[in-house]
Amino acid sequence: MSRRLIALVLTVAGFVASPAQSQVQTQAQAQAPGAALPARLTLPVLLKLVAERSPRLAAEQFSISVAEADRVTAGALPNPSLSYGRFKPSGGGNTLFDGTRQQQIGVELPILISGQRGARIEAAEQGILAARARVGLLGSELALRAAELFSDMQAGQERIAKIEESLAEIQRLATVVSGRLESGVASRYDLTRVEIELAGVAARLAEARTDQADRAAGLATLLGAPGWRPGVVGMVTQSGLSTSKNEWRDKLLSGNPQVIAARREEDVARASLQRTERDTLPVPVLSLGRQMTSEPYGSANFIGLSTEIPLSDSRKGLMARSAAELNAAQRRREAIEAEAGVELQRLLDTLSQRRLSLERFNQNVGARIPALRQMADDAYRLGRGSMLELIDASRSRLELHLTEIDLRTATVQQELRLLALTGKLGEQ
C-alpha cells in the first residue's frame, strides 16, 4: 500500500514522467504560435528578442514616425494664395472704370524672414530625439523585466533540481523503512511519517514547476507569443560588478535612460520656447496682381506688402506657457538626476550587503551541508538517531540549498538593476 502511495505522489509531481511524454510536450510547444522562437534562452538572446519583437516596444516606436512626420511639416514653406475676381457695373455712371467689365488676378506669398522656419525645424528635430529617448526608456524597462524573469527561471531550475534530489532521498528512505517494517525493525509510525514527508516534498516540487511555468509565460507575454514556453540555459551567476560609486557616476549621467529622456524633453521645451518667440513676430505677405478692363481694354499691375499689427493680441499667453513648460521640464530633469544619484548609491550599498550575506552563508553553512547528510545517515545506520532526525536533516539540507539559491539570485538581480540604471544592461 505504501509503495502505491509513493508511486502516486511521484506521478502527481511529474517526477516519473517518461521521455516519450517529454518529447510529446516538446513537439506540442514547437507547433505553437511561438515555434519560431528558440526553445532555450541565454540572456543576450533574450534581450535581443525583446528589442526586436516586443509588441509594446513596437507600438512605442511609432511615436518616432509621428515625430519624423512633424519634421517634414516643420520644414515646408508656406503655400502662396491665388485669387481671382471680376467686376461689372450694375447701374449708374462708370465712376470706377470706363470698360464694361473688369477682371483682377493676384498672388499672395507669406515671407518667413524672422527665423520661424528654422525654429520650427529645430523644435521638430528635438521632438524626434525625445521620441527616440522615450522608446529607449521603455526598452530599458522591458529589458530589466526580461532579465529578472530570466534569472528567476535560472534559479527556478536550480530549485527544482534540489527538490527533486530531496524527493529522491525521501523516496529512498521510504523504501528502506518499508523493508525494515516488513522485517519488524521499524514501526508503522516511521513509515507513515516518511510518507507524509514524501507527499509534502512532492507538493513542493509541483509548486516549483508551476512557478517556473508562470515565469516562462511571463517571457512569452513580453514577446507577444502566447504558445511559447521557453527554457533557460545556465545557473544564476554573479557578474562581479564593482561597487565603487566613482566608477558608476559618469556611466549614470551619460547612460541612464530616464535622465536621457528628461534631458531630451527639456531640449524640446527649450526649442518650443524659441519657436513660440519666432511665431509671435508678424509674417509679412507679398502681394502681386494684375487688373484688366474690357471695352475698352486696359490693364494695370499691382504689388504690395501687408503685415499684421499685434495690438490687441501680442501672444503673451503663448510665451508664458512655453516658458512655464521649459521651467517644468528643467525641474523634472533635475529631480530625475537627483533621484538617479540616490538610487545608484542605494543599489551599490544593497549589492555590497547581499554579497556579504552570501559570502558569510557559504562560509558558515554551505561547506557543512554535505557533512550534515553523512552524519545523519551514519547516526541512523548505527542506531544513534531516529527516523525523525533523518527526515529533519533532509529537510534542513533542502532549506539550506534553497536559501543559498535565493541569496545568489537576489545578488544577481541587484547587479541587473545596477546595469539597467546606468544603461549598461545587455553590454555585459
BELHU-V78493 format. One record per residue. N is the residue number from 1. SS is DSSP state (a for helix, b for strand, c for the rest). Layout:
((N SS) (N SS))
This chain:
((1 c) (2 a) (3 a) (4 a) (5 a) (6 a) (7 a) (8 a) (9 a) (10 a) (11 a) (12 a) (13 a) (14 c) (15 c) (16 c) (17 c) (18 c) (19 a) (20 a) (21 a) (22 a) (23 a) (24 a) (25 a) (26 a) (27 a) (28 a) (29 a) (30 a) (31 c) (32 c) (33 c) (34 c) (35 c) (36 c) (37 c) (38 c) (39 c) (40 b) (41 b) (42 c) (43 a) (44 a) (45 a) (46 a) (47 a) (48 a) (49 a) (50 a) (51 a) (52 a) (53 a) (54 c) (55 a) (56 a) (57 a) (58 a) (59 a) (60 a) (61 a) (62 a) (63 a) (64 a) (65 a) (66 a) (67 a) (68 a) (69 a) (70 a) (71 a) (72 a) (73 a) (74 a) (75 a) (76 c) (77 c) (78 c) (79 c) (80 c) (81 b) (82 b) (83 b) (84 b) (85 b) (86 b) (87 b) (88 b) (89 c) (90 c) (91 c) (92 c) (93 c) (94 c) (95 c) (96 c) (97 c) (98 c) (99 c) (100 c) (101 b) (102 b) (103 b) (104 b) (105 b) (106 b) (107 b) (108 b) (109 b) (110 b) (111 b) (112 c) (113 c) (114 c) (115 c) (116 a) (117 a) (118 a) (119 a) (120 a) (121 a) (122 a) (123 a) (124 a) (125 a) (126 a) (127 a) (128 a) (129 a) (130 a) (131 a) (132 a) (133 a) (134 a) (135 a) (136 a) (137 a) (138 a) (139 a) (140 a) (141 a) (142 a) (143 a) (144 a) (145 a) (146 a) (147 a) (148 a) (149 a) (150 a) (151 a) (152 a) (153 a) (154 a) (155 a) (156 a) (157 a) (158 a) (159 a) (160 a) (161 a) (162 a) (163 a) (164 a) (165 a) (166 a) (167 a) (168 a) (169 a) (170 a) (171 a) (172 a) (173 a) (174 a) (175 a) (176 a) (177 a) (178 a) (179 a) (180 a) (181 a) (182 a) (183 c) (184 c) (185 c) (186 c) (187 c) (188 a) (189 a) (190 a) (191 a) (192 a) (193 a) (194 a) (195 a) (196 a) (197 a) (198 a) (199 a) (200 a) (201 a) (202 a) (203 a) (204 a) (205 a) (206 a) (207 a) (208 a) (209 a) (210 a) (211 a) (212 a) (213 a) (214 a) (215 a) (216 a) (217 a) (218 a) (219 a) (220 a) (221 a) (222 a) (223 a) (224 c) (225 c) (226 c) (227 c) (228 c) (229 c) (230 c) (231 b) (232 b) (233 c) (234 c) (235 c) (236 c) (237 c) (238 c) (239 c) (240 c) (241 c) (242 c) (243 c) (244 c) (245 a) (246 a) (247 a) (248 a) (249 a) (250 a) (251 a) (252 a) (253 a) (254 a) (255 a) (256 c) (257 a) (258 a) (259 a) (260 a) (261 a) (262 a) (263 a) (264 a) (265 a) (266 a) (267 a) (268 a) (269 a) (270 a) (271 a) (272 a) (273 a) (274 a) (275 a) (276 a) (277 a) (278 a) (279 a) (280 c) (281 c) (282 c) (283 c) (284 b) (285 b) (286 b) (287 b) (288 b) (289 b) (290 b) (291 b) (292 b) (293 b) (294 b) (295 c) (296 c) (297 c) (298 b) (299 b) (300 b) (301 b) (302 b) (303 b) (304 b) (305 b) (306 b) (307 c) (308 c) (309 c) (310 c) (311 c) (312 c) (313 c) (314 c) (315 c) (316 a) (317 a) (318 a) (319 a) (320 a) (321 a) (322 a) (323 a) (324 a) (325 a) (326 a) (327 a) (328 a) (329 a) (330 a) (331 a) (332 a) (333 a) (334 a) (335 a) (336 a) (337 a) (338 a) (339 a) (340 a) (341 a) (342 a) (343 a) (344 a) (345 a) (346 a) (347 a) (348 a) (349 a) (350 a) (351 a) (352 a) (353 a) (354 a) (355 a) (356 a) (357 a) (358 a) (359 a) (360 a) (361 a) (362 a) (363 a) (364 a) (365 c) (366 a) (367 a) (368 a) (369 a) (370 a) (371 a) (372 a) (373 a) (374 a) (375 a) (376 a) (377 a) (378 a) (379 a) (380 a) (381 a) (382 c) (383 c) (384 c) (385 c) (386 c) (387 a) (388 a) (389 a) (390 a) (391 a) (392 a) (393 a) (394 a) (395 a) (396 a) (397 a) (398 a) (399 a) (400 a) (401 a) (402 a) (403 a) (404 a) (405 a) (406 a) (407 a) (408 a) (409 a) (410 a) (411 a) (412 a) (413 a) (414 a) (415 a) (416 a) (417 a) (418 a) (419 a) (420 a) (421 a) (422 c) (423 c) (424 c) (425 c) (426 c) (427 c) (428 c))
